[in-house]
Amino acid sequence: MHNYQMMNGHGVDSSWGFVMMLLWAVIIAGIILVIVRFARGHEHRGVSPRGQDAVDIVKERYAKGEIDKEQFEQLKKDLAK
């Protein structure tokens, strides 16, 4: 009779049900996380990690003196295409 009690939800089987439910919750949360990261990756394509686009970077380089006015104008033209 002891085995019957373990099988009807008062023993080991009920804890396995909880473990399986928890496992599925973790799997579903992981899938959602992967989808969100994948979507954000496509959304921010062409943008640097600091939130700058290519033209902003060219402007920053010109302001720092890394490129001259001619290079700046050419890069802006190239990026506008």
N, C-alpha and C positions, 0 to 999 in steps of 0.2 A: 504494500500500500504506500510505502514511502516513495517509491518510484513514480507512482501516479501523481502525488502531490508536486513533485518536481516538474512534471510535464504540464500541469494545468495552470502555470503562471505564478506559482509561489516559490519557485526555486531558481535554478540556473537559467532556464529558458527565458524568463522575463528580463534578466539582465542582458542576455544576448540580443534581445529585441531592441533594447535601448542602445546598445553598442552599434547595431546595424543602422538604426535611425541616425545616430550621431555620425557614423561613417558617411552615409548618404548626404547629410547636411554639409559635411566638409567637402565632399566631392562637388556638390552643386555650387557651393561658395567659391571653390577653386575655378570652376568653369566660368562663373560670372566674372571673377577677377581677371581671368585671361581675356575674355571678350572685351571688358572695359579697357584694359591696357592696350589691346590690339587696336581698338577704335581710337583711343587717344593718340596712339603712334601715327595713325594715318591722318588724323586731324591736324597735327602739328608738324607735318612734313614740310621741310624748307624753312623751319624756324629754329634758331639756335636755342640751347638749353636756357639761356637767360631771357628768352622771349623776344629776341631781336630777329628781324628778317634780314635778308642779304643787303638791302639798300641801307638799313641802319648801320650795319657793320662797315660798309664802304664809307658812310658819312663819318663814323667814328675814326676810321683809319685816316681819313683826310684831316680831320680835326687834330689828330695826334701828330700829323706831319709824316706819316708813313708812306703816303702817296701824294703826288703833286696834283694840281688842278686838272691837267690834261688826262692823267690816269683816272682821276675821280669822274670826270665827265664821260670817259669811255666806258668805265665800269657801270655807271648809271644807265647809259644807253644800252649796253649789253644785257643788263638785268631787266630792263623794261620790255624786252622781246618776249 
